[in-house]
Amino acid sequence: MAARRSLPAFAYEYGDGGAGWDGGISRNWHALDCVELVPRYGERMMNVDTSVELFGRRYAAPIGVAPMGGPSVVLPGADGYLAASAEQLNVPYVLGMVGGITIEQAATLAPSVLWLQLYPMPKNDHARGYDLVRRAEAANVNVLVLTMDCPVRTTRPREVLQGVTTPFRVTPAMALSVVRSPRWLGAYLKNGAPRFASLERYVDGRPTSAAVTEFARREVRGAFSWDEVARYRDWWKDRPVVVKGLLHPADAERAISLGIDGVWVSNHGGRQVDALPASIDMLPELASAIDGRIKVMFDSGVRTGVDVVRAISNGAQMAFAGKAYLWGLGALGARGPGHVSRLIIEEIRSTMAQIGVDRVAALQGVARQRVANCFGANR
């Protein structure tokens, strides 16, 4: 793979790995491969429309850039490249709260398509969390995404074995790999080390990487409680709020009862617990329980436009990818995210035409067959 050849070993292993020994990642891929699309033929598919409306905005296709906590480990400056390409191609870009650019910088790069993912910061009665919400409001962020599925930090052996730490630093053991990766080294010299940019203003004194990391360890908790969700829902007033990381229908009902606008079905891409069910296996059950009352988003294992169509046909309105964009960054640098989005959008279009569907909304009713024991692709 081009990304693996181009990146330092630690950067590739960080981006590509998951919790445990990647069982969750493999399960996500295999489960998606087991979703078969049954075509209907006989109609001329001359004008396939991949666009989709979500929360009052029309996007080019039902694919978005998922929030990622450390894409700049894979390629320094990644957050800016992801944001700019999403704006250019009109797909949602979700800035992670611990991303490498600030909310304000992201709003400059992606003013039309910006979403913001948050973790709770409960100290001082959520004062800093409230300030982040106000900053998002001032920056005209479209959607607030509240993460539910990271209650504790888990071990990712592949990054541990490579010596990746927080705060990030290039150790002597990494140095040779960096020297052999001119694209990564050039990006590092241009953009600096990965950092938690949006949190820097809350640190007392000089916001060094070590100081910001220590602040995050003290202040940031990995998952919202339902009481906190209700509070942030109130703060965000009449703008869309999505809760991310749900796999159980009862949790979707709880979200609806709190006035949440969307549920994001996800197992965190297999990066938190490698024993969770594949997200695509739970999506139909949650979508059925929600029954159109609020919007449904999806991630975990999305690599191609075919995967996006599989997710939409199982009840999602929008699918998000993470690793696919990291691989694009690794292989092509700043051009990578745009290249990945173009490929996925074209694959969505061709897949829709192949199965006889000319509008995304019509995918919701497409016949599908989910095979329990299938042979997954070698991804």
N, C-alpha and C positions, 0 to 999 in steps of 0.2 A: 504494500500500500504506500502511496506517495507520501502521505503524512508521516508515516513511521520512518521512512527513509530520510525525510527532511528535518525532523525534529530531534532535539536531544532526547535521550531515553527517558529521563525523568518527566519531561513535558508530555510525551506520548502516553506513558504509563498513568500519569495523573488524569489525563483527559479520557482515556479509554477504559480505565478500571472501574470497579464497583465495590460494593460491600462484600466481605468474605472473599470467596474465590470466584466471584462473578456469576454465581448461579442465577441471581435475579436478572442480570443482563441477558444471559442465554435464554432464560424462560420468556422474557419479553419478546425477543426476536423469534423464537420458535412459535410462540402463540400467535404472533402476527402472521407468520407464514402459513398457519393452519386456518386462516380465514380465506375462504375461496369465494370469488365473485362470479355469480352465474349470469351470463350475458343474455340480452335480448337483441335480435337482429332484424333487419328489414327497413329501418328508418335511416334516412340520410343524416349523418352527423357532420354538417358543414359549419355550424357556428356554435361550437362548444364554449360555454361561458363558465370559467372557473371562479368568477368573483363571488364574494359572500358578504352579506351585511351582518355585523355583530355590534351590539351596543351603539347603534346609531351611525356607524361608519362602515363604508364599503371598502373591503380589502381585495387585493388582486386574486387571492386564492385562500383556501382554508388551511394555510400553513403559517406558523409564526416561529420566532426565535424564543426558545424557552429561557427562563432566568437561569444563570449559571454563576456560581459564587466565585470561581477563580479562572475564568477563561484566559486571563493574562499570564497564567502559568504556562499555558499551551503556546501562546504567542503574546508577548508584551504589547499592550495597546489594543488587545482584542475587542474590548467593550466598544471602543470608538468605531472600529471597523464594522462590527455587528450592527450598531445603531445606524450608521450612515447607509449601509447597504439595505437595511430594512426600509428606511425612508424612501430610498430610490426606487425600490421594487414594490412599495405599498403593501408590506406584510407587517403584522404586529411584532414589536420588539419589546421584550420584558426585561427591564433593567433589574438585576439583583441588588438587594440592599447592600451587600458586601461586594459589589462590583467595583471595577477600577476607574470609573468616571462618576462624577457627581450627578445628582438629579438634574441640576441646571445645565451641565454640559450635555447630558443626554437629550434634554429638551431642545437644545440648539441643533444637535445632529439629527434628531428624529422627531420633529415637532408634531407631525401628524399621526404617528403610529406608536407613541410611547405608552407603555404600561409600566407599573412599578410593583415589584415584589417586596414584601416586608416580613421581618421577624419581629416578635414583640421585644420591647425594652421596658420591663415593668418597674424599674427603680424610679423613685421620685414621682410616683403616681403616673407613670408613662409620659412624663414631660417631654422626653426626647422623641418618643414615638409620635406624640402629638405634633411636635415640630416637623418631623419628617412628612407627616400628612399635610401640614400647612405648606411646606415647600413643594410637595407634589401638586397641590392645588394651584399654587402660584405659577408653577411650570406647565400648567394645563395638561397634566398626565391624564390619559383617557380612562384607565382602569386601575384599581388598586387590587393587588393579589396578596392574600394572607396565607402564609404557609402553615399547614397543620401537621406535617408528617416528619418532623425532625426533632422529637422531644429530647433526644440525647445524641451526642457525637458517637459515631461508630467507626470501626477500623476498616480502612481500605488497604489491604496488604500490599498491593502493587505500588502505591505511592509511598508507603512506609519503607519498603525495600529500596526505593530509589532515593530516600533521604529528603523527600519533600516535607517541609515544615511550615508552620505559621508562627511568626512572620516569615515570608519567603526569603531565602538567601541562597546564593550559589555557593555550595560547599566545594572544597578541593576535589572531592570525588566526582562532582558534576562538571568541573571546569573543562576537562578534555572533551566531554560530550558537547558542551557549548561551543568550543572552538571549532568543532567539526560541523556545526550547524550555522552557517553564515546568516541565514534569514533570521533565526531566533536571536543571534547575537546582535545583528543590526537593529532589530526591533527593540531589544533591551537597551541598547545605547541611545536610541531615539526616544523611547517612551518611559524608561525606568522600570524599576521592579514592580510587581503586582502590589496593589494597596487597596484598602477599604475607603475609597474616596469620599463617599457621602457621610461617613462617620467622623472624618478628620476634624470638623469644626467643633465637635463636642469634647475633644480631648483637652485637658488642662496642659498648658505649656506647648512645646513644639511637637507637632503631630508626626513623630517618627513612626516607622513601620512597627517597631516594638511597642511604642506607646499606644498606637491605635489598636493593635492586636490585643494588648492587655485590657484596654477599655472594652473591646468587644467580648472578651471572655468574662468580664465582670457584669456587663450590662445586657448583653443580647441572649435571649432564650430562643431555642430552636423551633418552638411550636406554639401557636395561639391556643388558648382555652376558648370555650364558647362564650364565656362572659367577656373576654377581650375582643372577640369577633364582634359582639353586639356593640361594644364601645367604639370600635373603629368604624363600624357601619354608621353609627350616629355622627361621628366626626366627618365622614366623607359625604355626608348629606345626600343629595340626589344623584350622585355619580355612581357608576357601576363598581360593585365589590364582588370579587371572586374568591372562594376558598379553595386552596390547592392541596392535593394530596389525599383525597378521600377515595376509599375503596368499598365502603359499606353503605347500603341503601338507607339505613337508619340515620347515618351522619348527613346524608343528603337531605333527608326530611328536616333534620335539625337546622341545617343551613337555610332552608326555605322558610322555616318558622321565624328566623331572625331577619328576614328581609334581604337575604343575600341574592345577588343577581345571577350568579353562575357558580357551578361546581366544576372543579378541574380534577378529573379522574387520573390518578398518578400513583406509582409506587416509587417515586423519586428516581426513576431511571435505573432502579436496582442498586442505587448508591447508598442506601440506608440500611436495609435488611435484605439479605439474599434468600429469605424464606417466604416472602410475600407472594401472593398470586400475581400473575401477569396482569397489567392494567387492562389489556384488551379483553381478557377473560371476564373482568368485572364490569366493563363498560356497558354491555347490553342490560344488565340487571339494574344498574344505577339509572341509565337513560329511561328504562321502563318505569321505574319508581318516580322519577322526576316528571315524566309524561308531559313535556313541553312547558312546564310552569316557569322554569328558568333555563338559562343556557348551559350547555355541557361542553367543556374543553377536555382535551386528552393529551397525554404524552407517555413516554416510556417505550423505547424501541423503534421510534419512527426514523427511518433512514431514507425512504423513497416516496415518490408520489403515489405508488401503489399502496404503501402503508397508510398514507393519508386517506385515500379512498376507502380502505378497510375500516379506518376509524370512523369516518363520516357515515358509512353504511351501517355501522353498529350504534349510531345514536349521537355522535359528537357533532358540534357545529364548527369546531376549530381544532386542529391538531398542532402540536408544537414539537420541534426537534432541538436537540442540544448537541449530542456527539457529532451528528452530521456536519454541523457548522464548525465544530472544533477541528474535524478532519479537513474541512475546506481551508481553514486558517493555516493548518500545518502544511498542507500541500501547496497552497497558492498565496499565502500571506494575506495582505489587505484585500486582494481580489477574491479570496476564497468564499466569504459568505454570500456575495452576490451570485457567484457561479453556482453555489449549492441551491440557492433559492430558485434560480432560473431552471436548473435541472428538475427540481421537485415540481415546480409549476407546470413545466412541459410534460412531465410524467403523469401528473394529475389529469391534464387535458387529454393526453393520448389514452389513458386508462378509461376515462369517462366515455370517450368516443368508442373504444373497443367493446365496452359492455352496454352501449346503447343509451347513454344518459347525456343530455346536453346542458343540464343545470345542476349545480351542487345540491340544491334542495331536493331534487329528485333522487339523489343517492340514498336518502333516508328510507326510501321504500324499495330499494333494489333487493332482489332476491339474493340471499347469501347462504352459504353452507359452511358451518364451522366443524372442522374435522378433528375428532378427538386424538387420533393416532396418525399423524401425517409425517412426512419427511420434510423437515425445514431446509431452507437454503443454507449453503455454507457461507455465512456472513463473516 
